[in-house]
Amino acid sequence: MHDRFLSSRTRTRTGASLGRVFSVIRQTWQITDDPRKTKPKELALATSRTASDAADVARDAAGAFASCGFHKASGAWWAAEDGDFHRFLITRDRRGGVAALLGLGVAALALTALAATRRPKDSK
């Protein structure tokens, strides 16, 4: 009975992010806002989580409201209350990439400085 679920191909794409690299962001609009024209208020609820932990945080945060659910097409939990609509997004942490680039830049500068000090001087 469960074979059709267990033997199906995995949906994880090659190179998918694993580990504690996910965040949960709450985006809030007023019910009267047009989300295509109005930027949401954003609040980071959790960072540096596994995908599973982030999903649990998003589900629990949405569940704290009287009206909530999961929107399968967007993969986001939602909640509505007191004229506000909340979307709980699970996203990749972006700060890791910036930190890596910054680290590479610092390393390149250090190597350049080191090479400049080790240059042999011309002897006459």
C-alpha positions as CSV (number, residue, x, y, z in Angstrom):
1,M,0.0,0.0,0.0
2,H,2.8,2.5,0.9
3,D,5.1,1.3,-1.9
4,R,3.8,4.0,-4.3
5,F,4.9,6.7,-1.9
6,L,8.2,5.2,-0.8
7,S,9.4,4.1,-4.2
8,S,8.7,7.4,-5.9
9,R,11.6,9.5,-7.0
10,T,12.8,12.2,-4.7
11,R,11.8,15.7,-5.5
12,T,15.0,17.3,-4.1
13,R,16.8,18.8,-7.0
14,T,20.5,18.4,-7.5
15,G,22.4,21.0,-5.5
16,A,19.5,21.7,-3.2
17,S,20.4,23.4,0.1
18,L,20.6,21.3,3.2
19,G,21.5,22.1,6.7
20,R,20.7,25.2,8.8
21,V,20.3,27.6,6.0
22,F,16.6,28.5,6.1
23,S,14.6,31.4,7.6
24,V,11.0,32.1,8.4
25,I,9.7,35.5,7.4
26,R,6.3,36.9,8.3
27,Q,4.9,39.2,5.7
28,T,1.9,41.3,6.7
29,W,-0.6,43.3,4.7
30,Q,-3.8,44.9,5.6
31,I,-6.8,43.0,4.0
32,T,-7.6,46.1,1.9
33,D,-4.0,46.3,0.4
34,D,-3.2,45.1,-3.1
35,P,-0.1,42.9,-2.6
36,R,1.0,43.7,-6.2
37,K,1.2,47.4,-5.3
38,T,1.9,47.4,-1.6
39,K,5.1,46.0,0.0
40,P,4.4,43.9,3.1
41,K,5.8,44.6,6.5
42,E,8.4,41.9,7.1
43,L,9.6,40.3,10.3
44,A,12.1,37.5,10.6
45,L,10.7,34.9,13.0
46,A,13.6,32.4,12.8
47,T,16.9,32.1,11.0
48,S,19.6,29.4,10.6
49,R,17.0,26.5,10.7
50,T,16.8,23.3,8.8
51,A,14.0,23.1,6.3
52,S,12.0,20.9,8.6
53,D,12.5,23.2,11.6
54,A,11.6,26.3,9.5
55,A,8.4,24.5,8.3
56,D,7.4,23.8,11.9
57,V,8.0,27.4,12.9
58,A,5.9,28.7,10.0
59,R,3.1,26.2,10.7
60,D,3.1,27.0,14.5
61,A,3.2,30.8,13.9
62,A,0.2,30.6,11.5
63,G,-1.6,28.2,13.9
64,A,-1.6,30.9,16.6
65,F,-4.2,32.8,14.6
66,A,-8.0,32.0,14.5
67,S,-8.1,31.8,10.7
68,C,-5.1,30.0,9.1
69,G,-4.1,27.5,6.5
70,F,-1.5,26.3,4.0
71,H,-1.4,27.5,0.4
72,K,0.0,24.5,-1.6
73,A,0.7,26.4,-4.8
74,S,3.0,29.0,-3.0
75,G,4.2,26.6,-0.3
76,A,3.5,29.2,2.4
77,W,1.4,29.2,5.5
78,W,-1.0,32.0,6.0
79,A,-3.2,33.6,8.7
80,A,-5.7,36.4,8.9
81,E,-7.0,38.3,11.9
82,D,-8.2,41.8,12.8
83,G,-7.9,43.2,9.2
84,D,-4.4,41.9,8.6
85,F,-3.2,39.1,6.3
86,H,0.0,37.3,7.2
87,R,2.1,35.0,4.9
88,F,4.8,32.9,6.5
89,L,7.6,32.3,4.0
90,I,10.4,29.8,4.3
91,T,13.4,31.2,2.5
92,R,17.1,30.5,2.2
93,D,19.3,32.6,4.5
94,R,20.9,35.3,2.4
95,R,23.6,36.4,4.8
96,G,25.6,33.2,4.3
97,G,26.4,34.1,0.7
98,V,27.3,37.6,1.6
99,A,29.6,36.4,4.4
100,A,31.3,34.0,2.0
101,L,31.9,36.7,-0.6
102,L,33.2,39.1,2.1
103,G,35.5,36.3,3.4
104,L,36.9,35.7,-0.1
105,G,37.5,39.5,-0.6
106,V,39.4,39.7,2.6
107,A,41.5,36.7,1.8
108,A,42.3,38.1,-1.7
109,L,43.4,41.4,-0.1
110,A,45.6,39.6,2.4
111,L,47.2,37.5,-0.3
112,T,47.9,40.6,-2.4
113,A,49.5,42.4,0.6
114,L,51.6,39.3,1.4
115,A,52.8,39.0,-2.2
116,A,53.7,42.7,-2.2
117,T,55.9,42.4,0.9
118,R,57.7,39.3,-0.4
119,R,58.7,40.8,-3.8
120,P,62.4,40.5,-4.4
121,K,64.1,43.9,-4.6
122,D,66.2,44.7,-7.6
123,S,69.9,44.7,-6.7
124,K,72.4,46.9,-8.5
